[in-house]
């Protein structure tokens, strides 16, 4: 288990978001990724939001991203028209330097 990634089910042979565990452990400097999903929960009928990074840094960056209200402007700028209320997923990227995540993008 030396490589971890987020798989794009629409293009499973193309790995775009991955980390090398050896590099992560050796240098504490690497790029991490996180997925954020918003969907209607089938059991409750309510909107649910899930976020998780490949490694700790991606998870921290995703949580921070979601707690900054101005980041909704970034989502709105990239989301399709009339996306409000629809299920959606997006991937965030963050640079980890000395084990600390930077602002995701």
Biopython code that builds the backbone (N, CA, C, O; Angstrom):
import numpy as np
from Bio.PDB.StructureBuilder import StructureBuilder

atoms = [
    (1, "UNK", "N", (0.846, -1.183, 0.000)),
    (1, "UNK", "CA", (0.000, 0.000, 0.000)),
    (1, "UNK", "C", (0.890, 1.245, 0.000)),
    (1, "UNK", "O", (1.107, 1.876, 1.034)),
    (2, "UNK", "N", (1.392, 1.574, -1.178)),
    (2, "UNK", "CA", (2.292, 2.715, -1.275)),
    (2, "UNK", "C", (1.675, 3.905, -1.992)),
    (2, "UNK", "O", (2.195, 5.017, -1.901)),
    (3, "UNK", "N", (0.573, 3.690, -2.704)),
    (3, "UNK", "CA", (-0.100, 4.782, -3.403)),
    (3, "UNK", "C", (-1.587, 4.774, -3.039)),
    (3, "UNK", "O", (-2.225, 3.723, -2.966)),
    (4, "UNK", "N", (-2.114, 5.980, -2.813)),
    (4, "UNK", "CA", (-3.524, 6.143, -2.509)),
    (4, "UNK", "C", (-4.085, 7.184, -3.459)),
    (4, "UNK", "O", (-3.371, 8.107, -3.851)),
    (5, "UNK", "N", (-5.361, 7.052, -3.841)),
    (5, "UNK", "CA", (-5.928, 7.971, -4.808)),
    (5, "UNK", "C", (-7.439, 8.077, -4.666)),
    (5, "UNK", "O", (-8.091, 7.261, -4.015)),
    (6, "UNK", "N", (-7.962, 9.111, -5.301)),
    (6, "UNK", "CA", (-9.402, 9.270, -5.485)),
    (6, "UNK", "C", (-9.679, 8.821, -6.903)),
    (6, "UNK", "O", (-9.070, 9.318, -7.850)),
    (7, "UNK", "N", (-10.595, 7.883, -7.049)),
    (7, "UNK", "CA", (-10.889, 7.338, -8.376)),
    (7, "UNK", "C", (-12.060, 8.068, -9.017)),
    (7, "UNK", "O", (-13.103, 8.270, -8.395)),
    (8, "UNK", "N", (-11.869, 8.453, -10.255)),
    (8, "UNK", "CA", (-12.931, 9.041, -11.063)),
    (8, "UNK", "C", (-13.627, 7.887, -11.777)),
    (8, "UNK", "O", (-13.061, 7.302, -12.701)),
    (9, "UNK", "N", (-14.840, 7.556, -11.364)),
    (9, "UNK", "CA", (-15.520, 6.395, -11.941)),
    (9, "UNK", "C", (-15.852, 6.585, -13.414)),
    (9, "UNK", "O", (-16.123, 5.611, -14.117)),
    (10, "UNK", "N", (-15.835, 7.826, -13.889)),
    (10, "UNK", "CA", (-16.078, 8.064, -15.306)),
    (10, "UNK", "C", (-14.809, 7.873, -16.133)),
    (10, "UNK", "O", (-14.872, 7.794, -17.360)),
    (11, "UNK", "N", (-13.667, 7.800, -15.471)),
    (11, "UNK", "CA", (-12.394, 7.588, -16.147)),
    (11, "UNK", "C", (-11.463, 6.810, -15.206)),
    (11, "UNK", "O", (-10.438, 7.344, -14.784)),
    (12, "UNK", "N", (-11.800, 5.567, -14.873)),
    (12, "UNK", "CA", (-11.060, 4.831, -13.840)),
    (12, "UNK", "C", (-9.610, 4.490, -14.179)),
    (12, "UNK", "O", (-8.819, 4.233, -13.271)),
    (13, "UNK", "N", (-9.245, 4.481, -15.451)),
    (13, "UNK", "CA", (-7.858, 4.166, -15.798)),
    (13, "UNK", "C", (-6.949, 5.394, -15.747)),
    (13, "UNK", "O", (-5.727, 5.262, -15.827)),
    (14, "UNK", "N", (-7.522, 6.564, -15.616)),
    (14, "UNK", "CA", (-6.756, 7.801, -15.558)),
    (14, "UNK", "C", (-6.698, 8.269, -14.101)),
    (14, "UNK", "O", (-7.671, 8.819, -13.586)),
    (15, "UNK", "N", (-5.566, 8.052, -13.444)),
    (15, "UNK", "CA", (-5.407, 8.438, -12.036)),
    (15, "UNK", "C", (-4.859, 9.862, -11.991)),
    (15, "UNK", "O", (-3.694, 10.102, -12.308)),
    (16, "UNK", "N", (-5.715, 10.802, -11.591)),
    (16, "UNK", "CA", (-5.317, 12.211, -11.545)),
    (16, "UNK", "C", (-5.002, 12.687, -10.133)),
    (16, "UNK", "O", (-4.196, 13.599, -9.949)),
    (17, "UNK", "N", (-5.624, 12.081, -9.148)),
    (17, "UNK", "CA", (-5.504, 12.572, -7.770)),
    (17, "UNK", "C", (-4.929, 11.468, -6.901)),
    (17, "UNK", "O", (-5.670, 10.641, -6.368)),
    (18, "UNK", "N", (-3.599, 11.451, -6.754)),
    (18, "UNK", "CA", (-2.958, 10.388, -5.990)),
    (18, "UNK", "C", (-1.814, 10.935, -5.151)),
    (18, "UNK", "O", (-1.269, 12.004, -5.427)),
    (19, "UNK", "N", (-1.462, 10.170, -4.114)),
    (19, "UNK", "CA", (-0.283, 10.508, -3.317)),
    (19, "UNK", "C", (0.586, 9.267, -3.170)),
    (19, "UNK", "O", (0.101, 8.135, -3.166)),
    (20, "UNK", "N", (1.859, 9.513, -3.053)),
    (20, "UNK", "CA", (2.854, 8.468, -2.840)),
    (20, "UNK", "C", (3.139, 8.438, -1.346)),
    (20, "UNK", "O", (3.701, 9.388, -0.801)),
    (21, "UNK", "N", (2.760, 7.368, -0.692)),
    (21, "UNK", "CA", (2.890, 7.259, 0.768)),
    (21, "UNK", "C", (4.351, 7.357, 1.208)),
    (21, "UNK", "O", (4.636, 7.934, 2.257)),
    (22, "UNK", "N", (5.275, 6.808, 0.430)),
    (22, "UNK", "CA", (6.697, 6.894, 0.765)),
    (22, "UNK", "C", (7.183, 8.336, 0.789)),
    (22, "UNK", "O", (7.878, 8.747, 1.719)),
    (23, "UNK", "N", (6.818, 9.106, -0.235)),
    (23, "UNK", "CA", (7.184, 10.523, -0.283)),
    (23, "UNK", "C", (6.552, 11.283, 0.880)),
    (23, "UNK", "O", (7.201, 12.113, 1.516)),
    (24, "UNK", "N", (5.296, 10.994, 1.147)),
    (24, "UNK", "CA", (4.586, 11.646, 2.247)),
    (24, "UNK", "C", (5.324, 11.425, 3.561)),
    (24, "UNK", "O", (5.555, 12.380, 4.303)),
    (25, "UNK", "N", (5.693, 10.197, 3.858)),
    (25, "UNK", "CA", (6.347, 9.884, 5.120)),
    (25, "UNK", "C", (7.780, 10.386, 5.184)),
    (25, "UNK", "O", (8.251, 10.785, 6.248)),
    (26, "UNK", "N", (8.475, 10.369, 4.053)),
    (26, "UNK", "CA", (9.887, 10.754, 4.041)),
    (26, "UNK", "C", (10.098, 12.257, 4.115)),
    (26, "UNK", "O", (11.039, 12.719, 4.760)),
    (27, "UNK", "N", (9.230, 13.029, 3.460)),
    (27, "UNK", "CA", (9.495, 14.466, 3.343)),
    (27, "UNK", "C", (8.494, 15.356, 4.059)),
    (27, "UNK", "O", (8.818, 16.491, 4.407)),
    (28, "UNK", "N", (7.295, 14.866, 4.283)),
    (28, "UNK", "CA", (6.190, 15.672, 4.828)),
    (28, "UNK", "C", (5.851, 16.841, 3.905)),
    (28, "UNK", "O", (5.201, 17.800, 4.323)),
    (29, "UNK", "N", (6.294, 16.759, 2.646)),
    (29, "UNK", "CA", (5.997, 17.756, 1.615)),
    (29, "UNK", "C", (5.425, 17.014, 0.409)),
    (29, "UNK", "O", (6.131, 16.255, -0.254)),
    (30, "UNK", "N", (4.149, 17.238, 0.133)),
    (30, "UNK", "CA", (3.489, 16.535, -0.961)),
    (30, "UNK", "C", (2.173, 17.238, -1.274)),
    (30, "UNK", "O", (1.751, 18.130, -0.539)),
    (31, "UNK", "N", (1.532, 16.839, -2.353)),
    (31, "UNK", "CA", (0.214, 17.347, -2.710)),
    (31, "UNK", "C", (-0.818, 16.318, -2.263)),
    (31, "UNK", "O", (-0.694, 15.128, -2.554)),
    (32, "UNK", "N", (-1.831, 16.792, -1.556)),
    (32, "UNK", "CA", (-2.909, 15.914, -1.110)),
    (32, "UNK", "C", (-4.205, 16.370, -1.757)),
    (32, "UNK", "O", (-4.314, 17.501, -2.230)),
    (33, "UNK", "N", (-5.175, 15.486, -1.772)),
    (33, "UNK", "CA", (-6.457, 15.752, -2.418)),
    (33, "UNK", "C", (-7.586, 15.341, -1.482)),
    (33, "UNK", "O", (-7.421, 14.482, -0.615)),
    (34, "UNK", "N", (-8.728, 15.974, -1.681)),
    (34, "UNK", "CA", (-9.913, 15.634, -0.895)),
    (34, "UNK", "C", (-11.122, 15.672, -1.808)),
    (34, "UNK", "O", (-11.161, 16.424, -2.782)),
    (35, "UNK", "N", (-12.092, 14.864, -1.485)),
    (35, "UNK", "CA", (-13.355, 14.886, -2.210)),
    (35, "UNK", "C", (-14.415, 15.463, -1.283)),
    (35, "UNK", "O", (-14.471, 15.145, -0.095)),
    (36, "UNK", "N", (-15.248, 16.313, -1.853)),
    (36, "UNK", "CA", (-16.386, 16.882, -1.129)),
    (36, "UNK", "C", (-17.629, 16.497, -1.922)),
    (36, "UNK", "O", (-17.695, 16.720, -3.131)),
    (37, "UNK", "N", (-18.596, 15.928, -1.250)),
    (37, "UNK", "CA", (-19.835, 15.508, -1.906)),
    (37, "UNK", "C", (-21.025, 16.123, -1.184)),
    (37, "UNK", "O", (-21.069, 16.192, 0.044)),
    (38, "UNK", "N", (-21.976, 16.561, -1.976)),
    (38, "UNK", "CA", (-23.238, 17.070, -1.442)),
    (38, "UNK", "C", (-24.346, 16.287, -2.129)),
    (38, "UNK", "O", (-24.403, 16.215, -3.357)),
    (39, "UNK", "N", (-25.237, 15.694, -1.312)),
    (39, "UNK", "CA", (-26.289, 14.866, -1.898)),
    (39, "UNK", "C", (-27.493, 14.830, -0.969)),
    (39, "UNK", "O", (-27.405, 15.161, 0.214)),
    (40, "UNK", "N", (-28.605, 14.424, -1.534)),
    (40, "UNK", "CA", (-29.808, 14.263, -0.726)),
    (40, "UNK", "C", (-29.788, 12.861, -0.137)),
    (40, "UNK", "O", (-29.743, 11.868, -0.864)),
    (41, "UNK", "N", (-29.821, 12.794, 1.185)),
    (41, "UNK", "CA", (-29.811, 11.513, 1.884)),
    (41, "UNK", "C", (-31.133, 10.791, 1.630)),
    (41, "UNK", "O", (-32.206, 11.338, 1.886)),
    (42, "UNK", "N", (-31.048, 9.572, 1.130)),
    (42, "UNK", "CA", (-32.247, 8.809, 0.791)),
    (42, "UNK", "C", (-33.092, 8.458, 2.017)),
    (42, "UNK", "O", (-34.304, 8.283, 1.896)),
    (43, "UNK", "N", (-32.474, 8.352, 3.189)),
    (43, "UNK", "CA", (-33.204, 7.989, 4.407)),
    (43, "UNK", "C", (-33.928, 9.169, 5.031)),
    (43, "UNK", "O", (-35.053, 9.030, 5.512)),
    (44, "UNK", "N", (-33.282, 10.337, 5.026)),
    (44, "UNK", "CA", (-33.857, 11.493, 5.712)),
    (44, "UNK", "C", (-34.490, 12.505, 4.768)),
    (44, "UNK", "O", (-35.324, 13.309, 5.182)),
    (45, "UNK", "N", (-34.095, 12.466, 3.498)),
    (45, "UNK", "CA", (-34.569, 13.466, 2.551)),
    (45, "UNK", "C", (-33.856, 14.793, 2.697)),
    (45, "UNK", "O", (-34.175, 15.743, 1.982)),
    (46, "UNK", "N", (-32.903, 14.882, 3.601)),
    (46, "UNK", "CA", (-32.162, 16.121, 3.867)),
    (46, "UNK", "C", (-30.842, 16.107, 3.096)),
    (46, "UNK", "O", (-30.345, 15.055, 2.694)),
    (47, "UNK", "N", (-30.288, 17.317, 2.903)),
    (47, "UNK", "CA", (-28.989, 17.447, 2.248)),
    (47, "UNK", "C", (-27.900, 16.995, 3.212)),
    (47, "UNK", "O", (-27.903, 17.364, 4.386)),
    (48, "UNK", "N", (-26.974, 16.196, 2.706)),
    (48, "UNK", "CA", (-25.821, 15.741, 3.476)),
    (48, "UNK", "C", (-24.556, 16.193, 2.756)),
    (48, "UNK", "O", (-24.510, 16.242, 1.527)),
    (49, "UNK", "N", (-23.533, 16.521, 3.536)),
    (49, "UNK", "CA", (-22.236, 16.895, 2.976)),
    (49, "UNK", "C", (-21.190, 15.996, 3.608)),
    (49, "UNK", "O", (-21.144, 15.823, 4.826)),
    (50, "UNK", "N", (-20.345, 15.424, 2.749)),
    (50, "UNK", "CA", (-19.279, 14.547, 3.200)),
    (50, "UNK", "C", (-17.977, 15.067, 2.613)),
    (50, "UNK", "O", (-17.924, 15.427, 1.438)),
    (51, "UNK", "N", (-16.929, 15.107, 3.423)),
    (51, "UNK", "CA", (-15.619, 15.484, 2.899)),
    (51, "UNK", "C", (-14.561, 14.591, 3.519)),
    (51, "UNK", "O", (-14.624, 14.256, 4.702)),
    (52, "UNK", "N", (-13.585, 14.210, 2.700)),
    (52, "UNK", "CA", (-12.505, 13.363, 3.184)),
    (52, "UNK", "C", (-11.305, 13.510, 2.275)),
    (52, "UNK", "O", (-11.432, 13.553, 1.051)),
    (53, "UNK", "N", (-10.148, 13.585, 2.887)),
    (53, "UNK", "CA", (-8.909, 13.650, 2.132)),
    (53, "UNK", "C", (-8.313, 12.277, 1.958)),
    (53, "UNK", "O", (-8.700, 11.325, 2.636)),
    (54, "UNK", "N", (-7.367, 12.178, 1.045)),
    (54, "UNK", "CA", (-6.633, 10.932, 0.906)),
    (54, "UNK", "C", (-5.825, 10.711, 2.182)),
    (54, "UNK", "O", (-5.812, 9.614, 2.741)),
    (55, "UNK", "N", (-5.161, 11.757, 2.628)),
    (55, "UNK", "CA", (-4.396, 11.710, 3.874)),
    (55, "UNK", "C", (-4.936, 12.788, 4.818)),
    (55, "UNK", "O", (-5.886, 13.497, 4.486)),
    (56, "UNK", "N", (-4.336, 12.896, 5.963)),
    (56, "UNK", "CA", (-4.785, 13.851, 6.977)),
    (56, "UNK", "C", (-4.825, 15.286, 6.461)),
    (56, "UNK", "O", (-5.788, 16.008, 6.719)),
    (57, "UNK", "N", (-3.792, 15.706, 5.738)),
    (57, "UNK", "CA", (-3.724, 17.085, 5.250)),
    (57, "UNK", "C", (-4.880, 17.450, 4.338)),
    (57, "UNK", "O", (-5.407, 18.560, 4.415)),
    (58, "UNK", "N", (-5.279, 16.524, 3.475)),
    (58, "UNK", "CA", (-6.413, 16.774, 2.590)),
    (58, "UNK", "C", (-7.711, 16.885, 3.359)),
    (58, "UNK", "O", (-8.562, 17.713, 3.035)),
    (59, "UNK", "N", (-7.865, 16.051, 4.380)),
    (59, "UNK", "CA", (-9.070, 16.109, 5.208)),
    (59, "UNK", "C", (-9.154, 17.431, 5.957)),
    (59, "UNK", "O", (-10.223, 18.038, 6.024)),
    (60, "UNK", "N", (-8.042, 17.881, 6.520)),
    (60, "UNK", "CA", (-8.010, 19.167, 7.233)),
    (60, "UNK", "C", (-8.330, 20.308, 6.268)),
    (60, "UNK", "O", (-9.127, 21.189, 6.589)),
    (61, "UNK", "N", (-7.714, 20.292, 5.096)),
    (61, "UNK", "CA", (-7.947, 21.355, 4.114)),
    (61, "UNK", "C", (-9.402, 21.392, 3.660)),
    (61, "UNK", "O", (-9.966, 22.474, 3.499)),
    (62, "UNK", "N", (-10.015, 20.234, 3.451)),
    (62, "UNK", "CA", (-11.420, 20.184, 3.028)),
    (62, "UNK", "C", (-12.325, 20.743, 4.115)),
    (62, "UNK", "O", (-13.255, 21.494, 3.821)),
    (63, "UNK", "N", (-12.062, 20.385, 5.367)),
    (63, "UNK", "CA", (-12.852, 20.919, 6.479)),
    (63, "UNK", "C", (-12.730, 22.427, 6.578)),
    (63, "UNK", "O", (-13.723, 23.121, 6.797)),
    (64, "UNK", "N", (-11.520, 22.936, 6.419)),
    (64, "UNK", "CA", (-11.315, 24.388, 6.450)),
    (64, "UNK", "C", (-12.010, 25.056, 5.270)),
    (64, "UNK", "O", (-12.625, 26.110, 5.430)),
    (65, "UNK", "N", (-11.919, 24.461, 4.104)),
    (65, "UNK", "CA", (-12.569, 25.013, 2.914)),
    (65, "UNK", "C", (-14.068, 25.176, 3.154)),
    (65, "UNK", "O", (-14.650, 26.205, 2.811)),
    (66, "UNK", "N", (-14.686, 24.159, 3.743)),
    (66, "UNK", "CA", (-16.129, 24.178, 3.954)),
    (66, "UNK", "C", (-16.574, 25.144, 5.047)),
    (66, "UNK", "O", (-17.753, 25.496, 5.105)),
    (67, "UNK", "N", (-15.676, 25.575, 5.898)),
    (67, "UNK", "CA", (-16.060, 26.483, 6.982)),
    (67, "UNK", "C", (-15.856, 27.954, 6.632)),
    (67, "UNK", "O", (-16.144, 28.824, 7.453)),
    (68, "UNK", "N", (-15.370, 28.244, 5.442)),
    (68, "UNK", "CA", (-15.159, 29.634, 5.016)),
    (68, "UNK", "C", (-16.284, 30.008, 4.051)),
    (68, "UNK", "O", (-16.309, 29.518, 2.922)),
    (69, "UNK", "N", (-17.220, 30.873, 4.476)),
    (69, "UNK", "CA", (-18.388, 31.196, 3.648)),
    (69, "UNK", "C", (-18.052, 31.712, 2.249)),
    (69, "UNK", "O", (-18.790, 31.428, 1.306)),
    (70, "UNK", "N", (-16.981, 32.449, 2.089)),
    (70, "UNK", "CA", (-16.649, 32.994, 0.763)),
    (70, "UNK", "C", (-16.289, 31.902, -0.238)),
    (70, "UNK", "O", (-16.289, 32.151, -1.443)),
    (71, "UNK", "N", (-15.985, 30.715, 0.233)),
    (71, "UNK", "CA", (-15.679, 29.625, -0.694)),
    (71, "UNK", "C", (-16.892, 29.184, -1.497)),
    (71, "UNK", "O", (-16.744, 28.557, -2.546)),
    (72, "UNK", "N", (-18.087, 29.503, -1.018)),
    (72, "UNK", "CA", (-19.283, 29.203, -1.818)),
    (72, "UNK", "C", (-19.242, 29.959, -3.143)),
    (72, "UNK", "O", (-19.759, 29.470, -4.147)),
    (73, "UNK", "N", (-18.636, 31.139, -3.159)),
    (73, "UNK", "CA", (-18.481, 31.888, -4.409)),
    (73, "UNK", "C", (-17.620, 31.102, -5.396)),
    (73, "UNK", "O", (-17.898, 31.090, -6.595)),
    (74, "UNK", "N", (-16.576, 30.447, -4.891)),
    (74, "UNK", "CA", (-15.723, 29.628, -5.757)),
    (74, "UNK", "C", (-16.507, 28.448, -6.330)),
    (74, "UNK", "O", (-16.358, 28.104, -7.503)),
    (75, "UNK", "N", (-17.335, 27.838, -5.500)),
    (75, "UNK", "CA", (-18.147, 26.717, -5.967)),
    (75, "UNK", "C", (-19.156, 27.208, -6.999)),
    (75, "UNK", "O", (-19.313, 26.599, -8.057)),
    (76, "UNK", "N", (-19.831, 28.298, -6.695)),
    (76, "UNK", "CA", (-20.833, 28.843, -7.622)),
    (76, "UNK", "C", (-20.224, 29.192, -8.978)),
    (76, "UNK", "O", (-20.872, 29.009, -10.009)),
    (77, "UNK", "N", (-18.996, 29.688, -8.988)),
    (77, "UNK", "CA", (-18.344, 30.081, -10.235)),
    (77, "UNK", "C", (-18.046, 28.881, -11.133)),
    (77, "UNK", "O", (-17.996, 29.022, -12.354)),
    (78, "UNK", "N", (-17.847, 27.706, -10.539)),
    (78, "UNK", "CA", (-17.488, 26.517, -11.316)),
    (78, "UNK", "C", (-18.637, 25.535, -11.504)),
    (78, "UNK", "O", (-18.547, 24.625, -12.329)),
    (79, "UNK", "N", (-19.695, 25.708, -10.761)),
    (79, "UNK", "CA", (-20.815, 24.759, -10.815)),
    (79, "UNK", "C", (-21.696, 25.026, -12.031)),
    (79, "UNK", "O", (-21.755, 26.153, -12.523)),
    (80, "UNK", "N", (-22.373, 24.003, -12.512)),
    (80, "UNK", "CA", (-23.302, 24.205, -13.631)),
    (80, "UNK", "C", (-24.487, 25.058, -13.209)),
    (80, "UNK", "O", (-24.799, 25.164, -12.023)),
    (81, "UNK", "N", (-25.147, 25.666, -14.197)),
    (81, "UNK", "CA", (-26.333, 26.473, -13.903)),
    (81, "UNK", "C", (-27.378, 25.625, -13.206)),
    (81, "UNK", "O", (-27.501, 24.426, -13.460)),
    (82, "UNK", "N", (-28.123, 26.261, -12.330)),
    (82, "UNK", "CA", (-29.205, 25.603, -11.593)),
    (82, "UNK", "C", (-28.735, 24.389, -10.792)),
    (82, "UNK", "O", (-29.478, 23.420, -10.632)),
    (83, "UNK", "N", (-27.501, 24.442, -10.289)),
    (83, "UNK", "CA", (-26.966, 23.321, -9.531)),
    (83, "UNK", "C", (-27.531, 23.254, -8.117)),
    (83, "UNK", "O", (-27.493, 22.197, -7.486)),
    (84, "UNK", "N", (-28.048, 24.355, -7.621)),
    (84, "UNK", "CA", (-28.527, 24.387, -6.243)),
    (84, "UNK", "C", (-29.589, 23.306, -6.030)),
    (84, "UNK", "O", (-30.577, 23.249, -6.761)),
    (85, "UNK", "N", (-29.386, 22.475, -5.056)),
    (85, "UNK", "CA", (-30.311, 21.389, -4.759)),
    (85, "UNK", "C", (-29.964, 20.086, -5.444)),
    (85, "UNK", "O", (-30.563, 19.054, -5.141)),
    (86, "UNK", "N", (-29.005, 20.107, -6.365)),
    (86, "UNK", "CA", (-28.606, 18.880, -7.055)),
    (86, "UNK", "C", (-27.460, 18.206, -6.307)),
    (86, "UNK", "O", (-26.723, 18.851, -5.561)),
    (87, "UNK", "N", (-27.322, 16.911, -6.518)),
    (87, "UNK", "CA", (-26.170, 16.192, -5.976)),
    (87, "UNK", "C", (-24.928, 16.623, -6.750)),
    (87, "UNK", "O", (-24.988, 16.842, -7.960)),
    (88, "UNK", "N", (-23.805, 16.743, -6.047)),
    (88, "UNK", "CA", (-22.566, 17.083, -6.734)),
    (88, "UNK", "C", (-21.368, 16.620, -5.924)),
    (88, "UNK", "O", (-21.452, 16.431, -4.711)),
    (89, "UNK", "N", (-20.250, 16.441, -6.619)),
    (89, "UNK", "CA", (-18.976, 16.099, -6.011)),
    (89, "UNK", "C", (-17.905, 16.966, -6.650)),
    (89, "UNK", "O", (-17.992, 17.309, -7.829)),
    (90, "UNK", "N", (-16.885, 17.320, -5.857)),
    (90, "UNK", "CA", (-15.726, 17.983, -6.428)),
    (90, "UNK", "C", (-14.491, 17.592, -5.646)),
    (90, "UNK", "O", (-14.574, 17.167, -4.494)),
    (91, "UNK", "N", (-13.342, 17.740, -6.289)),
    (91, "UNK", "CA", (-12.064, 17.383, -5.694)),
    (91, "UNK", "C", (-11.299, 18.664, -5.406)),
    (91, "UNK", "O", (-11.220, 19.563, -6.243)),
    (92, "UNK", "N", (-10.736, 18.729, -4.204)),
    (92, "UNK", "CA", (-9.876, 19.837, -3.796)),
    (92, "UNK", "C", (-8.430, 19.352, -3.773)),
    (92, "UNK", "O", (-8.162, 18.168, -3.566)),
    (93, "UNK", "N", (-7.513, 20.275, -3.988)),
    (93, "UNK", "CA", (-6.091, 19.976, -3.945)),
    (93, "UNK", "C", (-5.430, 20.923, -2.959)),
    (93, "UNK", "O", (-5.780, 22.101, -2.892)),
    (94, "UNK", "N", (-4.479, 20.413, -2.196)),
    (94, "UNK", "CA", (-3.741, 21.260, -1.263)),
    (94, "UNK", "C", (-2.287, 20.818, -1.227)),
    (94, "UNK", "O", (-1.983, 19.631, -1.347)),
    (95, "UNK", "N", (-1.411, 21.768, -1.065)),
    (95, "UNK", "CA", (0.013, 21.474, -0.928)),
    (95, "UNK", "C", (0.306, 21.309, 0.557)),
    (95, "UNK", "O", (-0.062, 22.161, 1.366)),
    (96, "UNK", "N", (0.968, 20.215, 0.913)),
    (96, "UNK", "CA", (1.355, 19.954, 2.290)),
    (96, "UNK", "C", (2.837, 20.293, 2.408)),
    (96, "UNK", "O", (3.674, 19.703, 1.725)),
    (97, "UNK", "N", (3.150, 21.239, 3.273)),
    (97, "UNK", "CA", (4.533, 21.663, 3.474)),
    (97, "UNK", "C", (4.863, 21.491, 4.950)),
    (97, "UNK", "O", (4.194, 22.047, 5.821)),
    (98, "UNK", "N", (5.898, 20.718, 5.212)),
    (98, "UNK", "CA", (6.284, 20.373, 6.589)),
    (98, "UNK", "C", (5.110, 19.801, 7.370)),
    (98, "UNK", "O", (4.965, 20.059, 8.564)),
    (99, "UNK", "N", (4.274, 19.024, 6.693)),
    (99, "UNK", "CA", (3.149, 18.354, 7.326)),
    (99, "UNK", "C", (1.910, 19.197, 7.523)),
    (99, "UNK", "O", (0.913, 18.699, 8.046)),
    (100, "UNK", "N", (1.936, 20.483, 7.115)),
    (100, "UNK", "CA", (0.782, 21.374, 7.310)),
    (100, "UNK", "C", (0.143, 21.714, 5.964)),
    (100, "UNK", "O", (0.845, 22.090, 5.025)),
    (101, "UNK", "N", (-1.178, 21.586, 5.860)),
    (101, "UNK", "CA", (-1.848, 21.902, 4.596)),
    (101, "UNK", "C", (-1.918, 23.399, 4.339)),
    (101, "UNK", "O", (-2.018, 24.199, 5.269)),
    (102, "UNK", "N", (-1.865, 23.762, 3.069)),
    (102, "UNK", "CA", (-2.053, 25.133, 2.633)),
    (102, "UNK", "C", (-3.485, 25.283, 2.148)),
    (102, "UNK", "O", (-4.230, 24.304, 2.089)),
    (103, "UNK", "N", (-3.869, 26.491, 1.804)),
    (103, "UNK", "CA", (-5.228, 26.748, 1.335)),
    (103, "UNK", "C", (-5.554, 25.878, 0.133)),
    (103, "UNK", "O", (-4.798, 25.866, -0.838)),
    (104, "UNK", "N", (-6.663, 25.148, 0.177)),
    (104, "UNK", "CA", (-6.996, 24.277, -0.951)),
    (104, "UNK", "C", (-7.470, 25.053, -2.154)),
    (104, "UNK", "O", (-7.908, 26.198, -2.043)),
    (105, "UNK", "N", (-7.380, 24.428, -3.286)),
    (105, "UNK", "CA", (-7.851, 25.044, -4.521)),
    (105, "UNK", "C", (-8.502, 24.040, -5.411)),
    (105, "UNK", "O", (-8.960, 24.386, -6.500)),
]
sb = StructureBuilder()
sb.init_structure("model")
sb.init_model(0)
sb.init_chain("A")
sb.init_seg("    ")
for serial, (resi, resn, name, xyz) in enumerate(atoms, 1):
    if name == "N":
        sb.init_residue(resn, " ", resi, " ")
    sb.init_atom(name, np.array(xyz, "f"), 0.0, 1.0, " ", f" {name:<3s}", serial, name[0])
structure = sb.get_structure()
